[in-house]
Amino acid sequence: MTVSNIEDLRQQARRKMPRMFFDYLDGGAFSERTLARNTEDFDQWTLEQRVLVDLSKRNLSSEILGCRYSMPVMLAPVGFAGSFWPDGEVEAARAATEAGIPMCLSTFSINSIEEVGAAMPHGLAMQLYVFKDRELASELIQRAWKVGVTTLFLTADTNVSSVRERDTRNGFRTSSSLKFGTLVDLLSHPAWCIRMGLHGRLMLGNVKGKAGVPRSLMAQAAYLSGNVDPSMSWADLEWLRGEWPGKLVVKGVLSVEDASRALDGGADGVCVSNHGGRQLDGARSSISVLPEIAQFIAGRAEVLLDSGIRRGSHIIKAIGLGADAVLLGRAYAYGLGASGRAGVSQAIELLRKETELTLALMGMCSIDELRANRDAVRRCYSESSGSNRLDVERLLDGIGHTPISSISD
């Protein structure tokens, strides 16, 4: 099969991965409407074409969290990625390093932070869930700093975990043992079974061997999911700011009010995200919220976006609407499930080519040029109003936000 885009990689991953792990990767909360809108809503924005421009020298390089990378893209934290392909997080880190982009490792990774840090000495960030056991969180951030991580992402939208019906059917993260149907499905993917069997037992690398933590992956997943602290509050951001000496990004921000609180709590950036449609089904898509948050922050901190990126044009639209960079989650994980490190590299390269070509057809040669011409290169339309085109500046002028002084504790 010729792979032309991320959807082609998704179809390959669907065939090669056991249903339990593909459904975990591919699925969202409840009816999965927010999951769908994350990608669909990019179509509400159009790109302005320009012609007869010298495009002989093109450059996608961009600064992300204080460092220059080959393009404004970062690999997002994806839990259990090492169950898609052996040493999945390490393989993804190597692909990111080769591509010249950073990566954020999930707390729920199969490879440990030390293993991934050894494979990626520069550009590695760490994502953190706050557990009821604060000592575990403190230990994880100390380990991350020790291996050279300089940016920590606090996932703030998972005090409680939503229902992901595909996972419920498969028993993933809800049961400590395999259902019979799931076991049969695993055995129907012999290539996956052989690959994984040769690499030993699957376990969560960051908690492997710790007292009180189960030894099987299914039990560990259920145990840690139940250990995420439902009482987490803005006070925990202040606690984390005191514990962590590097850059701190709050991930899961979907409102100006929460962006304001994040900056007040010492965050160096926010990640506009609805957790890939895996939490509040019915929430706004990340791209639809981005303009008002970016306008509010106005350069005082970094603005990242994740959820829904499947095309290079999506990357361009996100940067044009105010993001400093985007995070790729499912887009690269489909490549990982399809063919390991080579698949991740393929996903990155597909998006790189699409991004560069899209930018060139807009008459621009660099991401910096796009940032300097944001208002001139994007427009919005509403299908429900007869495709009436609205100037973005007019749209943003009409968006209000709560002044910082009026936000109560």
N, C-alpha and C positions, 0 to 999 in steps of 0.2 A: 504493500500500500504506500502510495506517495503521500508524504506528509507536507501539507501546504499551510497549515495554520494550527492554532491551539486546539480547535475542536477535533482535528484529525488525531492529535496526540491523546485527547480525551477518549476517543473511541478505541484507540489501541490499548490504553490503560484499562478500560472497561473489560476488554477481552482477556487481558493477561492477569488482572488482579482478582483474587477471591472477592465475592460480592460484599462480604462484611467490611473489608477495608476500602473497596471502591465506594460503597455507599457512605461510609464515614467521611471520605474525602469529598464526594460529590454532593451530598445532601445538605439540607437546611432544616430550619425549625418549622414544625406544623405543616401548613399548606405550601410552604416554600415560595410565597409571593415576594417577600423581600429579597430572597436569593435571586429570583428572576429579574426583579426590578434593578438590582445592582448593575446588571449588564444592559438591560433594555433602556434604562434612562440615559445612557450615553447618547442615544439617538435623538434626544431632545436638543442636542447641540450640534451646530454645523461649523464647517471650517471654510475660511475665506481663501479662494484660489488666487494666486498671483502668477504672472507669466513674464517671460523675457528678463529673467534674473540670472546672474552668473551663479551657478550652483556647482562649480568645479571643486570647491573646497568646502566639505561638510564635516561637522563636528558635533557629536551628541554629548560630549563630556559635560558634567554638572557637579556642583558641590552638594554633598549630602552630609549633614551633621558635622560640618567642619572639615571634611576631606573631599578631594576631587576624585570622581569615578568616571568610567567610560560612558555612562548614560544615567539618567535620573531614575534609576530603578534599583530596588533592593528585594532580595528574597525574603518573604514574610515567614513568621513562625508557623510551622505546620506540625501539629502533634502527630506522633506515631509514624513519622515519615520513614523510619527505618523498617516499618512493616510493609511498605510498598515495594522496597528493593533492599537487598542486604546493605548494611551500613549506609542507609539512605541519606542521613543528615551529613555524613562525611562526604559522600559522593556529590551531594548538592553543593557543599561548601567548596569542593575542588572545582566544580563547574563554575561557580560564582567567581572564584579567584581567577580562573583562566579568562573569564569574560570581563574582569575588572570592575565588578560590582560588589556591594556588601551583602551580608546575610544576617538575619535575626534567627536565633535558635529558640525553639519552643522548650518550655519547662518539661513538657510531655514528650521528650525526644527519646528515641531508642539508643542512639549514641550519646554518651555523656558530654558535658561541656568541655572536659579535658580532651576527649578524642577529637571533637570538632575543632577545638582551639589549636590542636597540633596540626590539623589539615589546613587551617585558615588563620595564620598568625596576624593578619591585618584585615580589618573590615568586618569583624564578627561582633554582632550585638546579641543581647540575651533578653528573652521575654520572661516575665515573671507573673505567676499567679500568687496571690497572697493566701497562704494556707492558715488554718486555725493554729497550727504549730508555727509560731513566728520564728522559732529557732531554725526551722528548716529553711524558711525564706532567707534569713540572715546568712546561713551557711552557703546557700546557692549563690547569693550575690558576692560573697567573699571568694568563692571558687571562680566565679566569672571574672572578677577583677584580677585574680592571680594569673589567669591564662591570657590576659591582654584585652578583655572586653572593655570598651570605654563608653558604651551606650546601653542603657537598660530601658526596656519597654515594659511599662506596667499595664497589664490588661485590666481595664476597669469596668468592663461590662458583663462580668460573669459571677457576680455575687451569688446568683442562683443560675443553674444551668437549665436552658429551655429543653423542651421535648423535641428530639429529632427522630421522627417516626421510623425512618429507615434503620437507625441504630436500635430502636426499641424492638423492631421485628427480628433483627439479627442478634440481639442480646449484647451488643457492644457497648461498653461503659455502663451497662445496667445489670449485667450478670457476671458472676465470677467464674463461670464455666461455659463451655461451648454447647450450643443447642445441636441436636442431631442433624438438622437440615444444614446448619452452618458447617458442621464437620464434613458432611457429604460434599458441600460446595468447595471447601478447601481441597479435598482430595480430587476434585474434578479439575484442579489447576496444578497438574503434576510438576510443571516447570517451576512454578512459584514455590511449591513444596520442596523441591530439590535445592533450589537456590537458598532458601531460608534454612533448610536442614543442614546444609554445609557450613552455616555460620553460627550454629548453636542456638540456644533457647532465646526467644524474644523476651526482653524485659526493658523497663524504662531505666535508661542509663544513669539519670541524675539521682535516682533514689535506690538503685540496686544495692542490695545487701544491708540496707538500713533496718534497724530494729523496729518491729511492728509493721513493716511493709511486706505485703504478700510477695510470693516468688513468681507467680505466673502473670503474664501480660494482662489477661482478662481481669484477674483479681486486682492487679495494680491499678488498672484503668478505673475500675469501679471504686477502689479505695481512695485514690487521689481526687477523683471527681467529687466524691462525697466530703473531701477534706478542704475544699475551697471555702474560705471564710465568708458566710453570708452577712457578717457584720462589718465588712470592709467599708471604710468611709474616707472622707477627705483627710481625716486625721492620719490615716495610714500613708497617704502621699507625703505628708509632712514628716512622718517617721522615716519613710524610705529616703526622702531627700537628705535627712541627717545621716543615714547609713551609707548612702551611695555617693562616692566622690566624683563620678563621671557625669556624662550627659544623661538626662532623664526625659523620656517621652511617655505621655499618657495615651494609651491606645483604647479606642472605643468611644471617642467624643463625637456626638451628633448634634450639639447645640452650642450656641454662643455662650449661654450661661455656664455650661460645663467647661468650655474652653477658657473662660475667664477664671473659673475656680482653679483649673490646672495651672495657669500662669501664676496666679496668686500663691499657689502651693509650691512654686519653685521649679516647675517643669520647663525644660528647654525646648520642648516641642509637643505637638499633639498629632495623633494619627486619627484622621476622620475615618471612622469605621463602624459598621454594624456587625462585626464579627463574621463577615461573609454570609449574612442572612441566616446565621445559626443560632441567634438569640431571640430578639423581639421580632416575631413575624408580624408585619404591618408597619414596621419602622420605615422611615424615609431611606431612600438609597443614599449611599455615601456621596456619589457625584452630585446629587441634587442639593445636598447640604453644604458642600464644599465652598461655593462662592461667598456665602454670608460669613462663614467662619474665617475664611482667608481674609476677607475685607476687615473683619473685626481685629484679627491679630496683626495685620498690616506690617509684617516684617519684624515684629517684636520677638517672635519665636518661629521655629520651623513648623511648617504644615505638611504633613504626609497624608497620603490617601491609600486605603486598601479597600477591597471588595469590588469585584466585577471586572477587573482588567483582563481582557482577552485579546485585544488588538492594539497595534501601535497607535492607531488613531485615538484610542482611549487614553493612552499615555499623554499624547499631545493635548487632548481636551482637558485632562486633569491639570497639566502644567498651565495651560491657558486660563483655567478658572482659578488659579491661585496656589496650587500645590507646589512644593519645592521638589517633591519626588513621589513615586508610587511604590507600593509593595505588591509583589506578585506572590499569590498563595497557590490557588488551584492551578493557575497557568503553568507554573513550573512543576508542581506535584504530579500533574498528568504526565509530563515528560518523564519524571522519575519512575512512575508506575509502568510506563510504556517500555523504557529501556535504560533505566538507571542514569548514571552520570551523563551518558551520551544524549539521553532524552532531555535532561535538564539543559544541557548546552544547546540542543536543538530548539527548545522553547525560547531560550534567551535570544538566540540568533534570529529566529523568526520575528520576534517582537522588535529586535534591533533594526532589522531590514524594513519592517513595516513603518516604524517610527521615523527612520531617516527618509524614506520615500515620501511619507505623508508630509513631513516638514518641508521637503524640497518642493513638492507640488503646491505648497502654500507660499513659495517664493522665499524661503528662509534656509539658512545654512547651519544654524546652531540653536541649541536650547537657550542660550543666553539671549539670542536675538528674539526668540519667541517670548521670553519673559519681558523683554523691552517693548514688545508690541502686542501685549495681551488684549487690550481693548479693540485693537484694529483687526483682530483675526478670529474673533468668535462671535457667534450670534445664537440666539435661542429661538425656537419655535414651539408652538403648542398645537398638537394635532386636534385637540378637543375644541379649539377655537378657529377651525378652518385654516390651520397652518399659518396663522398670523405671525410674522417674524417680529421679535422684540429685540431692540438693541440691548446688549448686555449692560451697558452703563446705566440705561434707564431701569433695567431690572434691579441692579444692585442699589441704585438710588432709592428704590421703593422698599428695600428691605430694612427694617429697623431692628435694633437689638437692645437688650436691657443694659443701661449704663452700669458700669462696675459698682458705682457707689450705691445703687439701689438693690443689689443682690444681697439678700440676707443669708446669714449662716444657717 
